Amino acid sequence: MTEIPVLAGTASIADRYRVWLCDIWGVLHNGVSAYPAACQALTRYRGSGGTVVLITNAPRPAADIQTQISELGVPPTAYDAIVTSGDVTRSLIAGYGNRNVFHLGPPKDLTLYAGLEVRLTPVEKAEAVVCTGLFNDLIETPANYAGQLAAMHARGLPMICANPDIVVERGSAICYCAGALGEAYEDLGGRVAYAGKPKQPIYDAAMARASQLRAREVAKSEILAIGDGLKTDILGAHDNGIDVLFVASAIHLDAGTGLTAQSLGRLFPRDQSRPLAAIERLAW
């Protein structure tokens, strides 16, 4: 089996691609502060003529994410546009029209519904559920929701999962995301529609935005995806025919494990699902 190359930086492959589709959480920041080397890499790539579209499973509109990453220290020079799972989720919510929807997630995500005609109601009156995460992901796990998910399934409520990520890093902690609740609901037999990576709609939106920015249609062969999630970034790029660079993070590798041929072999046991290359942290 061919070993996955481990890069010291992205400069060695940058000129192969006209567009980078770059994940945000875990690649550009850890939920507490930005990674300066990653921001510099994106800025230098743009300076060389490349286009950067940030593609994220954040369950909020792009304008909210732009504000958030700015506060964490990601400079505007690092990207051209942002495409979010929240934007895709809004189109799925709109399909429910003027119906009752239960919001399963923290209040910070309520901007997701701005301008939509759905009615937010308690779960007992809901006709569908939109899950953006746990109410308090600092202390809760999916086990805290077992009873509520079972009651939702008993009523046959469909779920829109606005963030397919299972876990993310927040500083040195690992926190559960909406995808963990989506998986638990599916395990019960519940119906779940996923808005973000690895599903096609968010990649279609990101590629359309890239083509708009470059004023021509961008071919998939001109695009490099960058991300740290095996079931989201890596699988999504693979399924959509896009080369992908794997960024090591604590969600898949322990701090003492390191990025080695052995650790990569365990993460990617099959050639057909392997990334183009891997890197410890995004850097130029």
N, C-alpha and C positions, 0 to 999 in steps of 0.2 A: 504494500500500500504506500502511495506517495505521501511523503511528509508535507505538512502545511508550512510554507515559509513564514518565519517570524521576522517582521520588519522592525528596524530601529526607528524609522520615520516614514512618512508618506511621500516624501519628495521623489523616491525612486520609482513610484508608479503614477504620480500625479498627472504626467503628460499623456497618459493613455486615455484619459476621460475628460469630457467637457462639463460634466455635471456630477456633483456629489449629493446624494440623498443621505443626510446625516441625522442619526438619532440624537436626542437631547439628553435626557436623564441617564446618567451612567457614562456618557461620552463627553458631554460639554460641562456637566456639573453633577454633583452628588446630592442635590436637594438642599444643600447648605451654602455652597460657594462654587464658583466656576473653576474649571481647570485651565489655567493660563496657557499651557502648551497646546491644548486642543484648540482654544480660541485663536492662538497665533497660527496654527496649521491651516485653519479655515480661512483666515485673513490672507495668508500668503498664497493659498490656492486661488482665491478670488483675484488677488493681485496679479497672478500669472494668466488671467483670462478665464478662469473657471467660474462656474455658477454653483452656488450652494443653496439647496432647499432643505431646511430642517424639517424632518418628518417624525412626528411624535404621537404616541398613544395618550397624550394628555387629554382628559375629557372636557376640555374647555375650548372656546373659540381662539383663533390664532392671536387676536389682539391681546387677550388675557395672558397668553404664554409669552408674548413679546415683552409685556410689562414685567412678568415674573423673572425671566432670564436676565433682563436688564438689571433688576435689583440684585440678582446673584452675581453680577459682574461680567456677563457675556456681552461684548461690545457689538454695536450694529455693523461693524466692519466684517464680522465673522459670517454673515449670511445675507442672502438676497430675499428670501421669503420663508414663511413657516406654513406648513400644512399639518393640521391636527386631527386626531381621532374625533375630537369634539365637533369639528366642522362636518365630518361625515355622519356623526351621530345625529346632528340636527336634521339632516335630510331623512334619516330613518324615522325620527320622531314625527316629522311633518306628515309622514304616511299614516299616522294615527288620527289626523284631523282633530276635530273638537271632541276628544274623548278623555277619560280619566286616566292619569298616569301617576304612579308612585315613584318618587325619587329616592333611590337607595344610594346614599352617599353623603358627603359632608356639605354643609351650606355654601362653601366657597365655590361649588360647581353649579350653583343655581343660575348663573349667567347663561348656561347652556340653553335655557328655554326662552330667552329674551326674544320677543316678537313672534313666537310660535303660538298656535291656537289651542294647544292641549291644556287640560286642567290638571293641576297638581293636587292630588288628594291623598288621604291616608290609604294604606295598603288594602284595608277592608273594602274600600269603594273602587279600587283601581281595576282597569281593564288590561293594563300592561305595566311593566316595571322597567325603569331605566336605571341601570347600575353604573355609577361613576367611581365607586370605591367603598371602603369601609367608613363608618361614621367617625371612628377614631382609630386610624391605622397605627398609632404609636403604641396602643395597648391591646387592641383587638386582633383576633385571628378568625379565619372562616368558621371555626368551631362555635364562635359566639352567635353565628347566624343560622345554625342548623335548624332550630325550631321555626324561624321565620321563612327560610327557604322551603321547608317541608309544607308549611301552610300555603305558600304561594303556589307550589306545585299541585297541591290538592285542589286548588281553584283553577288550575290550568292556565295561569298567567304567563304570557310570553315575556322574555327579558331581552332588552337591548343592552349589551355590555359595551360601555363607552371607552373602556381601556382594557384591552386583552392582556396586558402585562400581569404576570402572577406576583412577582415581587420586584422591589426596587431598593437601591441603597438610599438611605437618608443619613448623611454623615457616616458614622460607623455602624449604624443599625440597618437591619433588613426589615422592610415593611411590606405587608400584603397589599395588593391592588385589586381592582375590580375583576380582573381575569381569574383570580382565585375563587371569587364568589360565582363567576360564570361557570367555571369547571365543576364546582360543588353542585350547582343547580343542574347542570347536564348529567352529573352522576346520579341524580335523583330521577332523571328522565325529563327534565324541563327543557323547553325550547329557548335557545339563546342565539341571537344575531350579534355578531361581533363587528364593530365599526372600524377598528384600526388594523395595524399590522398583526398577523401576516396576511390579512384578506386583501383582495385585489382593489376594492374601491379607493383606499387611501393611496395606493401606488398610482392608480390612474389619475387621481387628483394631483399628486406630486409631479408626475411626468407632464401633465398638462400645464402646470404652473411653470415648470422648467422650460417647456417649449415656448410659452408666452414670453418669458424673460429673455430667451435667446432669439426670439422673433423667427423661429423656424421649428419644425418638428424634430425633436431629439430622439434618436434611436436608442434602444435599450443597450446596445453595445457601447454607447458613449457614456453610460451612467455607472457610477460606483456607489453602492449602498454601504453605509458605515454604521455598525451597531454592536451592542453587547448581549442582546437577548436571543437565545437559541430558538425559542418557539415563536418569536415575533420578528426580529430583524433578520436573522439568518434564514429561517424558513420562508419568510415573506419574500425576501430577495430571490431565493432559490426558486420558489414557486412562480415568481413573476419574470424569470429569465434575466436577472440582473446580477452582475458580479458583486460580491460583498466582502468587506474587510471586517473581521471579527476583532472587537476591542475587549480585552480581558477585564473582568470586573468581579466584585465579590459575590455577585448573584450566582456565578457558576464556578469560580475558583477561590479556594481559601487563600488567605494571605501567605501562608507558608508553602503553598503548592507551586506557584510560579507558572510561567508560560513556557512549557517544555514540549518536546515532541510526544512525550508520554501523556502529559495532561491533555494535549490537543487530541491525541489518539482516542482517549477515553470520551471526550466530548463529541468527537466527530468520527464514529467508527466506520462510516460508509463513505466511499469516495464521492458518490453522487450528491451528497448533501453537504459537502465541505466548502468552507469559504476559500476565496482566492488566496488570502493570507491572513495573518493574525498580528496583533500589536499589543504591547503591554498597556499603553495608554496612547490615545490619539496625539500625535506630535508630527511636526514637519520633518 
